[in-house]
Amino acid sequence: MGVPADSVRIDLWLWYARFFKTRTQCASSVNAGHVRVNGNRVRKPAFRVLPGNVLTVVQGRSVRAVEILSPGCRRGPAAEARSLYREIPQRDSPTCGREPLSGLQDGTRDNIA
């Protein structure tokens, strides 16, 4: 059984698509379980992805959901990287429909006595 011609390692695809600056960061994120493919957690950087797969990637405090459109063949300019995927809009906002607490935008929190 061979590897499909249009598949690529997930760490390499994340690097091509400029989700992270280095392949080491890509592999570390996958190893840490911060990447899901079609809803299933992936923990091996060598996992192969195909066009049509849906990735969910945790980056810091944000979560991005994208559909792979192309496997890519190099780490090109940002415009080329954006052509590798389609962003999937998030249904729920990070605040789950509530107003954010005051003062959190600048990293501080009001002390309530």
CYANA upper distance limits for C-alpha pairs under 8 A (distance plus 0.5 A):
  3 VAL  CA      7 SER  CA      7.69
  6 ASP  CA     50 LEU  CA      6.81
  6 ASP  CA     51 PRO  CA      8.01
  6 ASP  CA     71 PRO  CA      6.68
  7 SER  CA     48 ARG  CA      6.25
  7 SER  CA     49 VAL  CA      5.85
  7 SER  CA     50 LEU  CA      5.25
  7 SER  CA     51 PRO  CA      8.12
  7 SER  CA     71 PRO  CA      6.77
  8 VAL  CA     12 LEU  CA      7.43
  8 VAL  CA     13 TRP  CA      6.91
  8 VAL  CA     48 ARG  CA      5.65
  8 VAL  CA     49 VAL  CA      6.06
  8 VAL  CA     50 LEU  CA      7.37
  8 VAL  CA     71 PRO  CA      6.52
  9 ARG  CA     13 TRP  CA      6.70
  9 ARG  CA     45 PRO  CA      7.17
  9 ARG  CA     46 ALA  CA      5.52
  9 ARG  CA     47 PHE  CA      5.95
  9 ARG  CA     48 ARG  CA      4.99
  9 ARG  CA     49 VAL  CA      6.77
 10 ILE  CA     14 LEU  CA      6.63
 10 ILE  CA     45 PRO  CA      6.34
 10 ILE  CA     46 ALA  CA      6.85
 10 ILE  CA     47 PHE  CA      6.14
 10 ILE  CA     48 ARG  CA      6.24
 10 ILE  CA     49 VAL  CA      6.38
 11 ASP  CA     15 TRP  CA      6.82
 11 ASP  CA     23 ARG  CA      6.86
 11 ASP  CA     26 CYS  CA      5.61
 11 ASP  CA     27 ALA  CA      5.85
 11 ASP  CA     30 VAL  CA      7.75
 11 ASP  CA     45 PRO  CA      5.62
 11 ASP  CA     46 ALA  CA      7.44
 12 LEU  CA     16 TYR  CA      6.64
 12 LEU  CA     23 ARG  CA      7.15
 12 LEU  CA     26 CYS  CA      8.14
 13 TRP  CA     17 ALA  CA      6.54
 13 TRP  CA     71 PRO  CA      7.13
 13 TRP  CA     72 GLY  CA      7.51
 14 LEU  CA     18 ARG  CA      6.66
 14 LEU  CA     19 PHE  CA      5.91
 14 LEU  CA     20 PHE  CA      7.30
 14 LEU  CA     23 ARG  CA      8.48
 14 LEU  CA     26 CYS  CA      6.79
 15 TRP  CA     19 PHE  CA      6.62
 15 TRP  CA     20 PHE  CA      6.39
 15 TRP  CA     21 LYS  CA      7.40
 15 TRP  CA     22 THR  CA      7.02
 15 TRP  CA     23 ARG  CA      6.25
 15 TRP  CA     26 CYS  CA      7.03
 15 TRP  CA     75 ARG  CA      7.30
 16 TYR  CA     72 GLY  CA      7.17
 16 TYR  CA     73 CYS  CA      8.06
 16 TYR  CA     74 ARG  CA      6.33
 16 TYR  CA     75 ARG  CA      4.75
 16 TYR  CA     76 GLY  CA      7.52
 16 TYR  CA     81 ALA  CA      6.79
 17 ALA  CA     75 ARG  CA      7.57
 17 ALA  CA     78 ALA  CA      8.44
 17 ALA  CA     81 ALA  CA      4.92
 17 ALA  CA     82 ARG  CA      7.02
 17 ALA  CA     84 LEU  CA      6.87
 17 ALA  CA     85 TYR  CA      8.19
 18 ARG  CA     75 ARG  CA      7.97
 18 ARG  CA     78 ALA  CA      7.78
 18 ARG  CA     81 ALA  CA      6.82
 19 PHE  CA     26 CYS  CA      8.32
 20 PHE  CA     25 GLN  CA      6.71
 20 PHE  CA     26 CYS  CA      6.52
 21 LYS  CA     25 GLN  CA      7.49
 22 THR  CA     26 CYS  CA      7.01
 23 ARG  CA     27 ALA  CA      6.62
 24 THR  CA     28 SER  CA      6.55
 25 GLN  CA     29 SER  CA      6.62
 26 CYS  CA     30 VAL  CA      6.86
 26 CYS  CA     45 PRO  CA      8.31
 27 ALA  CA     31 ASN  CA      6.54
 27 ALA  CA     44 LYS  CA      8.31
 27 ALA  CA     45 PRO  CA      5.72
 28 SER  CA     32 ALA  CA      6.55
 29 SER  CA     33 GLY  CA      6.99
 29 SER  CA     34 HIS  CA      5.92
 29 SER  CA     35 VAL  CA      7.34
 30 VAL  CA     34 HIS  CA      6.21
 30 VAL  CA     35 VAL  CA      5.94
 30 VAL  CA     42 VAL  CA      6.85
 30 VAL  CA     43 ARG  CA      5.73
 30 VAL  CA     44 LYS  CA      6.82
 30 VAL  CA     45 PRO  CA      6.37
 31 ASN  CA     42 VAL  CA      8.15
 31 ASN  CA     43 ARG  CA      5.08
 31 ASN  CA     44 LYS  CA      6.43
 31 ASN  CA     45 PRO  CA      7.31
 32 ALA  CA     43 ARG  CA      7.26
 33 GLY  CA     41 ARG  CA      6.61
 33 GLY  CA     42 VAL  CA      6.64
 33 GLY  CA     43 ARG  CA      5.93
 34 HIS  CA     41 ARG  CA      8.08
 34 HIS  CA     57 VAL  CA      6.45
 34 HIS  CA     58 VAL  CA      5.78
 34 HIS  CA     59 GLN  CA      8.46
 35 VAL  CA     41 ARG  CA      6.58
 35 VAL  CA     42 VAL  CA      6.51
 35 VAL  CA     43 ARG  CA      8.29
 35 VAL  CA     55 LEU  CA      7.39
 35 VAL  CA     56 THR  CA      6.18
 35 VAL  CA     57 VAL  CA      5.17
 35 VAL  CA     58 VAL  CA      7.04
 36 ARG  CA     40 ASN  CA      5.57
 36 ARG  CA     41 ARG  CA      4.75
 36 ARG  CA     42 VAL  CA      6.06
 36 ARG  CA     55 LEU  CA      6.05
 36 ARG  CA     56 THR  CA      5.53
 36 ARG  CA     57 VAL  CA      7.10
 37 VAL  CA     41 ARG  CA      6.95
 37 VAL  CA     42 VAL  CA      7.21
 37 VAL  CA     49 VAL  CA      8.42
 37 VAL  CA     53 ASN  CA      7.02
 37 VAL  CA     54 VAL  CA      6.19
 37 VAL  CA     55 LEU  CA      5.21
 37 VAL  CA     56 THR  CA      7.10
 38 ASN  CA     53 ASN  CA      6.58
 38 ASN  CA     54 VAL  CA      5.49
 38 ASN  CA     55 LEU  CA      6.77
 38 ASN  CA     56 THR  CA      8.44
 39 GLY  CA     54 VAL  CA      8.23
 39 GLY  CA     55 LEU  CA      8.18
 39 GLY  CA     56 THR  CA      7.96
 42 VAL  CA     47 PHE  CA      7.83
 49 VAL  CA     53 ASN  CA      7.10
 49 VAL  CA     71 PRO  CA      8.26
 50 LEU  CA     68 ILE  CA      7.50
 50 LEU  CA     70 SER  CA      8.15
 50 LEU  CA     71 PRO  CA      7.04
 51 PRO  CA     67 GLU  CA      8.08
 51 PRO  CA     68 ILE  CA      5.31
 51 PRO  CA     69 LEU  CA      5.41
 51 PRO  CA     70 SER  CA      5.86
 51 PRO  CA     71 PRO  CA      6.86
 52 GLY  CA     67 GLU  CA      6.49
 52 GLY  CA     68 ILE  CA      5.87
 52 GLY  CA     69 LEU  CA      6.72
 53 ASN  CA     67 GLU  CA      6.29
 53 ASN  CA     68 ILE  CA      6.10
 54 VAL  CA     65 ALA  CA      7.46
 54 VAL  CA     66 VAL  CA      6.16
 54 VAL  CA     67 GLU  CA      4.90
 54 VAL  CA     68 ILE  CA      6.84
 55 LEU  CA     64 ARG  CA      8.45
 55 LEU  CA     65 ALA  CA      6.12
 55 LEU  CA     66 VAL  CA      5.82
 55 LEU  CA     67 GLU  CA      6.75
 55 LEU  CA     68 ILE  CA      7.97
 56 THR  CA     63 VAL  CA      7.33
 56 THR  CA     64 ARG  CA      6.13
 56 THR  CA     65 ALA  CA      4.90
 56 THR  CA     66 VAL  CA      7.07
 57 VAL  CA     63 VAL  CA      6.16
 57 VAL  CA     64 ARG  CA      5.73
 57 VAL  CA     65 ALA  CA      6.93
 58 VAL  CA     62 SER  CA      6.45
 58 VAL  CA     63 VAL  CA      4.99
 58 VAL  CA     64 ARG  CA      6.94
 59 GLN  CA     63 VAL  CA      6.57
 59 GLN  CA     64 ARG  CA      8.06
 64 ARG  CA     87 GLU  CA      8.05
 64 ARG  CA     88 ILE  CA      8.30
 65 ALA  CA     87 GLU  CA      6.64
 65 ALA  CA     88 ILE  CA      5.83
 65 ALA  CA     89 PRO  CA      7.89
 65 ALA  CA     90 GLN  CA      7.97
 66 VAL  CA     85 TYR  CA      6.63
 66 VAL  CA     86 ARG  CA      5.89
 66 VAL  CA     87 GLU  CA      4.96
 66 VAL  CA     88 ILE  CA      5.72
 67 GLU  CA     85 TYR  CA      5.97
 67 GLU  CA     86 ARG  CA      5.69
 67 GLU  CA     87 GLU  CA      7.06
 67 GLU  CA     88 ILE  CA      7.45
 68 ILE  CA     84 LEU  CA      6.68
 68 ILE  CA     85 TYR  CA      5.04
 68 ILE  CA     86 ARG  CA      7.15
 69 LEU  CA     83 SER  CA      7.96
 69 LEU  CA     84 LEU  CA      5.73
 69 LEU  CA     85 TYR  CA      5.41
 69 LEU  CA     86 ARG  CA      7.36
 70 SER  CA     83 SER  CA      8.19
 70 SER  CA     84 LEU  CA      5.35
 70 SER  CA     85 TYR  CA      7.38
 71 PRO  CA     84 LEU  CA      7.30
 72 GLY  CA     84 LEU  CA      6.93
 75 ARG  CA     81 ALA  CA      7.65
 76 GLY  CA     80 GLU  CA      6.36
 76 GLY  CA     81 ALA  CA      6.81
 77 PRO  CA     81 ALA  CA      6.81
 78 ALA  CA     82 ARG  CA      6.68
 79 ALA  CA     83 SER  CA      7.06
 80 GLU  CA     84 LEU  CA      7.57
 81 ALA  CA     85 TYR  CA      8.30
 82 ARG  CA     86 ARG  CA      8.16
 92 ASP  CA     96 CYS  CA      6.30
 92 ASP  CA     97 GLY  CA      7.90
 93 SER  CA     97 GLY  CA      6.85
 95 THR  CA     99 GLU  CA      7.27
 95 THR  CA    100 PRO  CA      6.88
100 PRO  CA    104 LEU  CA      7.80
101 LEU  CA    109 ARG  CA      8.49
102 SER  CA    109 ARG  CA      7.58
102 SER  CA    110 ASP  CA      7.49
103 GLY  CA    107 GLY  CA      7.42
103 GLY  CA    108 THR  CA      5.94
103 GLY  CA    109 ARG  CA      5.52
103 GLY  CA    110 ASP  CA      6.55
104 LEU  CA    108 THR  CA      5.94
104 LEU  CA    109 ARG  CA      6.22
